[in-house]
Amino acid sequence: MSEELKQVADLITANTIFTTKEVLTSDEAAKYLGISKSYLYKLTMRQLIPHYKPLGKMCYFNRQELEAWLQANRVFTSEEIEQKAQAYCLQKKGGKA
């Protein structure tokens, strides 16, 4: 039973960190993003993800910047694409008349 309580306490601590802490370590950022730490390092080495290296070695991540990065390449739904296509066609017809 005490092992289960420890696991619950660890989950609560992790969730609290993710919602209140502004600057995350590499371990925390990888967990927050749901990716492996090695993949996170790959992203930082290729400069594909925003990060900070104040002392030249350790990487730190701003939680809000990570959220913006995650949401940067939104994939439109089929319905949204159809609506954009219809609007484009109507605009073209209106311009030729």
Secondary structure, 3 states (H helix, E strand, C coil): CHHHHHHHHHHHHHHHHHHHCCEEEHHHHHHHHCCCHHHHHHHHHCCCCCCECCCCCCCEEEHHHHHHHHCCCCCCCHHHHHHHHHHHHHHHHHHHC
